[in-house]
Amino acid sequence: MDYNFLKSGTDIRGFASNLGGKEVELTDSAVSDIAAAFVLFVEKKAKKAAKTLKISLGHDSRITADRISDCVKNALVSAGVTVVDCGLASTPAMFMTTVDLGMDAAIQITASHHPFDRNGLKFFLPSGGLEGADISEILNLASNAQKAVAECKGKVEKTDYMTRYAENLRNIIIEKVNKGDKPLKGYHIIVDAGNGVGGFFANDVLMPLGADISGSQFLEPNGMFPNHIPNPENKEAMESVCKATVRSNADLGIIFDTDVDRAGCVDKYGNEINRNRLIALAAYIALEGEKGGTVVTDSVTSDGLKTYIEETLGGKHYRFKRGYKNVIDKAIELCDLGIAAPLAIETSGHAALKENYFLDDGAYLMTKIVIELAKGVDFEKILEPLKMPKEEKELRYNITVKNFKEYGLKVIEELEKFANSNPSWKVADDNREGVRVSTENGWFLLRLSVHDPVMPLNLESDVSGGTEEDFAKLSEFLSGFEGLSL
């Protein structure tokens, strides 16, 4: 069986329930094979026999979590592994088990913000999350993995690691705010967990420190996600938490995705602190202790953000490729070269701080923001210099020819030539993905999706009607490529 169709970047994902009308891809046998392959992978990386390995296992609130968890446990135990079962847990917490509990590896069962009928597997080593090449290696091993692993009975140990994880976050707030053991007394903070795992942040982090969490919503885990998609990038989800923040007269609203590796927030006036505004606030926090440091972001961040980071905060902005792992890996690379890079953050809300193992952890980022709130920081005042575009637009062109990567790269090559021939356009000097062009109105970026036959096009304008004007010129050019369709 070839399982490579389940690869999704640095994760494994597929349909795990037929309730949505789709055929199940993450079958019991598929999960068991992949789990066994992961044992072989960890044996090689850790240079240890399976019978000496300890691997932690957690899951988010999805409806197929128990079934998949049982399959993983059985496969690991059959290989002789000691499984440390953490039950319901956030994805970042599972990585932290390699730090706090000394695990040889960790597995989280999650499909992030995807619909209820999907699920997946995410893997960690003590060095961090796996790369795409690692996932390919595991999937290539999977078809014969259960025959290859030694038959040696392991065991399952249960642990409540989320209690310790929440305590760690509370201790950080207590230490940094330095106002006793109830540093959040007098502050009203609401949490929208979207029926994912993030309810613990309200109940086990904020409330014990004295915060008023009344008005929080959708804290109870429910894998059908009945209220809204648990995704800070989703318009309905953000509208919901904005209204809840204003309705509750709260000082801050927080929203998490399903497994809490991403987050967004809302100020007391109901204004979103998300995407470019979240990056700006995170950069403000990260650069407080690293003056002149470099903030690594993905390629679709605005021109206003670059100006804010470099001119208002005195830092440096390094635009890189889309994909949170790409951004994190680049920040680590810069640090290894002796360049201070305290923050890697993607527009989607994945934020990884150097001080926290470059782990994309929504709860950790929100902890840092809560600390600023408790210190009396006015977020609107901090973000006031950030220039926001008047218009923004995103379109996705489908590539209809067979060799989509080659075709997409050809489109990008020709677009760069076309842009250079236009006297009012300028190709960006920090072009690291696709082609980004500054125009009289703003900018646009056309890039090639890493895995899919798609070319996303992002446009921003500082003037009304600017995106349509630039799109009109672009669409005229792109209409000459028969292999592209909207």
N, C-alpha and C positions, 0 to 999 in steps of 0.2 A: 504494500500500500504506500503510495506517495502522498505524504502529508504536507507538502510544500504549499498547497493552496490555502492552508490555515495561517500562513505567515502574514503578519500585519506590522511591517516595520520591525520594531524590536519586541513585539509581543506575538502571541498566538491567539487568534480569535476566530470564531465561527458561530453558526447557528447551533444553539444547544437545546432548544425546545421547539416542538412543532405547533405550539399554541398560536404562533403568528402565521401559520400556514406554510412554513418553510421546512424542507427536509433537514433533519438533524445531522450536523457535520461533526460536532464534538460528541461522538458516541462514547459509550463506556470503553470500548476497545481502543479507540483513538486516544482518549485521555490516558489510559493505562500504558499504551505504547510510548506516548510522549513523556510521561512521568518516568518510565524506566530509562528512556534515553537521557533524561536529565541526570539520572544517577550516574550513568556512564560518563557524561560530560563533567560532572562535579568530581568524580573519582580522578579524572585526568587533571583537572585544574588544581584540586587540593592535594593531589598525590597521596591519596588515602584510600584504603579499601572501603567498600560500601558499608560493611558492618561496623566501621568506626565513625561513619558520618552522622551528623545531627542536622536535620533540615526542618525548618519551621514552615508551617502551612497556615494560611489565612484565607478569608473570602469576604466579598462585599455582600450586599443584600439581595443579590439576584435569585430568581426562583429556582435556578438549577444548581445553586451553590452546594447544597448538601450532596446531591448525586455526584457531582464532579469531585468534591472533596473526598468522598468515600473511595472513588476510583483511584485518586492520587495516593491516598493513604495506603490502600491495599497494595498498589504497585511498589511503593517505597518500602513498606514493611517486608514484602516478599523478596526484596533485594538485600535485606538485612539492615536497612536504615532505621535510626531512631527518629521518629516524626514528632516534632513538638507542635501540637495542634493549638493554634491561637484563636480558632473560631472566627467570629465576626471581627474584622479588623480593617484598618485603612491600609492602602498600598505603601505609603511611606513608613508606617509602623513596622511592616514586614521587613523592609530593609534594615530598620533599626534593631531588629532582633539579632542581626549579625554583629552589631556593635555591643548591645547591652547583654545579650544572652550567649554570645560567642558561637552562633550558628555557623556551620560550614556553608550554608546556602539558605535561601528562602524562596517560597512560592506563594504568590497571591493569585486567587481565582477572581478575575474581574474582566469586564469589557468596557471599563470607563463609563462614558455617557451613552453608549450605544443602547438600542432598544432592548426591552425586557427579554426577548427570545434569544439574545446573543449572550455569549460568555467567552471566557478566555483564560489564558495562563500567562503570568508575568513572573520572570525569574530574577533573582538577585544573588550575587556573590558578595563577600565582604568588600570587594573593590568597587561595587556598584551594580547598576543594571546592565544587562547583556547588550551586546551590539547585534545588529542585523545579521552579521556573518555567524554569530554564535547560535542564533535561532535557526538559521539554515542548517548548521551542523547538527543540532539536536533533532530537527525534523528528518534529516537524512539518516540518522541513526535509528529513528523510531520504528521503522518497519521490522527490524530484527532485534530490537532492544531487549524484549522480554526473554528471548532465548539467550542473549549475551550476558545478562546480569546473573551473578551467582545466586543460587537459591539458598538463602540464609535468613532465618526469621528475625525480623527487627521488632520494634515495639512502638507504641504510641503513648506520648506523655501530653497531658492537657495543661495549658497555662493561660492565665488571664493577663497577657502582656499589655493589652490596651489600658489597663489600670495604671501600670507603670509608665507607659508612654504619656498618658494624660498628666500624671504627676510630674514628669520631666518638664512639660510645657508650663505647668503652674509654677514650678520652681524658677523657671526662667523669668516669668513675669514678676514674681515676688522679688527676685534679685535685682532686676533692671529698674523696676519702678521705685523700689526701696521705700515703701510706705506701710510696712507691717505685713501681716498675713492676710489682710483683706484689701489689697491695693486697688481693687476695682469697685469698692463700695461707692455708691453715688453715680455710677455709670450704668446706663441702660443700653445693652447690646443684644440684638436679636440674631438668631441663626436660622437660615433656611438650608436644611440638609437634603431637600428633594427626595426624602425617603431612602436615601443612601446610608452611608456609614457615619456621616459627619455629625450626627446628633450628640455624640460624646463631647464635642467641643463646647456646646452650651451647658450640658449637664455636669460634666466632669472637669472642665477647665475654668469656664467663666463663673458659673454659679458658686462653686466653693470659694472663689476669691472675692465674693461679695457683689458681683454684677447682678443687676436686674435683667433676667432673660425673658420676661413676659413678652408675648407677641411673637416669640420664635415659632417657626412652623415647619411641619413635615419632618419632625425629628425621628419619628418611629420608622425603622427599616421596613420597607415594603418593595419587594422586587418587581412589582408590576408598575411602579412609579406612577401612581394614579393622579397626582396633582400637576406636575409639570416635568419636563425632561430635566434631570439633574445635571445641568450644564451651564456654567456662567456665561458661555457664549450664546446661549439660546435667548432670543428676544423675550419670549413669554416668561421664562424663568427670571430674567433680570427685572422685568416689569413687576412681577409678583413680589420679589424681595424689596424693590424700591417702594411699592405701595405699603408693604408691611412695616417698613422702617418709619415712614411718615405717619402711618396709622397709629403706631405704638409710641410715637414721639421719642424714638430711640436716638442715642448719640451715634450709633454705628450699626449697620446691617451687614451680615456676612453670608455668603452663599458658597456652597461647595459642590463639586461634581460627585458622582456616585462613590468613588473610592478615595476622595480627599487628596489627590495629588494636584488638584487645581482649585483655585478659589477666586472670588471677586468680592467687592464690598460696595457699600453705599454710605454716603455721608448723611449727616443729620437733616439735610435739606432734601434728601431723596435723590441726590445726584449720583449716577454710577461712577465708581472708581474701578474701571475695568479696561482691558486692552491697553491703549497708550497711556491712559491716566494711571492705571495700576502699575505699569512699568515705570512711569515717572516717580510714583510714590515709593516703589521698591528701590529705585535707584537713589532717591533721597536718603533712605534708611541705610542702604549698603555703603554709600559713599561717605556717610558721617564718620565712619572709622577708617576710611581708605581714600583720603583726599587724592584726587587725580587718577583714581582707578578707572579701569575699563569695564563698561557694561556691555555684555554680549546679548544681542537680540536676534530675532529672526528677520527675514528680509522685508516684511510688509509694514514695518513700523514707519510712522509719519516723519516728515521733515521737521515738524515742530518738536517732536520728541528729541531728535538729534541736537537741535538748538538748545533745548532745555537741559539735557545732560551735560553738554559741553560748555555752554555759556552761563547758565544759571547755577548748575551744581559744580562746575569746574572739573568734570570727569571727561572720559572719552567714550565715544559710542562706536561699537564694532558690529555692523550688520552682517549677519551670516545667513545660512540656509534655513528654510522652514524645517520643522521637526525638532521637538524639544531635546532629543538626544544629540542632535547635531550641534545645537546651541551650547549644551552642557559640555560636550566633548571639546568644543573650541575654547571655552573658558578654561578648562583644565589644561589644554595645550598651551594657552597663553601664560598661565601660572607656571607651568613647567619651564617656560622660556624666560622666566623672571619678570613677566609683565603682570602687575597686580590686576586681577579680574575678580572682584568680590561677588559679582552677580551674573547669572545666566538666566534669561527669561524670554519666553515665547509669548506672542500676542494672545494666544489661547488661554493664558493664565498659569502655565507651567513655570514656576519660579524656583531656582536653585541657588542657594547662597553658599559661598565657599566655607563659611563658618559652620555650616551644617552638612558637611560631606558632599556638597554639590548635589544634594538630594532634592528633587522637585516635590515639595511638601506644602500643600495648601494650608494645612493647620499651622505649620511653622511660620509661614509668611504672615498669616493672620495674627499669630502671637506677636510678631514684631510690630504689626500695625496697632494692635491693642495696647502695646507698651507705649507707643507714641501718643495714642489717645489719652492714656492715663497720665502722661507727662504734660498734657495740656496743649499738644500740637493742634493747630487749626488746619485741617487738611485742605480746605478750600483756599486758604491763604498760601499754603505751600505750593499748590498746583496752579495758582493764578497765572504765573508766567508761561505756562504750557500753552502754546498756540495750537488750537484744534482746527482741523479742516472744516470748511463749510459743507462740503459734500464728499461722500465716499461711495464707491460702487465696486462690487465684485461679480465677475462673470466667469463661467467655466466652459472652455471650448473642448469638445470631445475630438479626439484624434481617431479617425475612422480607418486608417490604413494599418496594415499588419505590423510593420516594424515601427511602433509608435515613438520609441526613444530617438531613433535616427531622424525620423520626420520632425519631431518636436525641436531637436537641436538645430535642424536646418532652418526652421521657422525663426528661431531665436537669432541665428546668424544673419539671416536676411533682414530681420527687424532692426538689428544693430546698425547695419549698413544704411537702412532707410532713415533711421533716427539721425545718424551722423550727416545725412544729406539735407536735413531740415534745419535751417539756420536758427529757428526759435526753440529747438530741442537740444538737450545735452544729456548724453549717456553718463550715468553716475560714475564717479571715480572709485566708489566702494562697491562695485558690482560683483557680487559673489554668488548670485543665483539668477538664472535667466538674464533678462535685460531690464534695468530700471532706468527710466528716462525722466528728467525734469523738463516741464513744459512752461509756457507762460502762465498757465492756470494752476499748476501743482505738479503732480507726477503720476506715472503709471509703471507697473511692473508686470511683465509677462514671464512666466516660468513654466517649467515642465514638472509635473508631479513625479515623485520618485518611483512610485509603484503602479500608477494607473495611467491609462491612455487619455490623460486630461491635461490641459494647459490653463491654469487659473490666471485670470487677469484682474489685477487690482488697480483702481484709479482713485486719486484724491485730488480735490480742488480747493483753493482758497477763495474762489469767487463763484457766485451762483451761475449755474449753467456750464461750468468749466468741465465737469466730467463728461457731459454729453458732447461738448465741442471736441474734446480730445478723443473720445470714443469714436466719433464720426470719422476722424482722420485714420484712426487705427483700423476700424472695421473695413474701410475702403482698401487698406493695405492687406488685411487678413483675408478678405474675400477672394484674393488671388490664389489662396491655398485650398484646393478642392478636398484635401484630407481633414479639414477643420469644419466643425459644425457646432452651433450653439444649441 
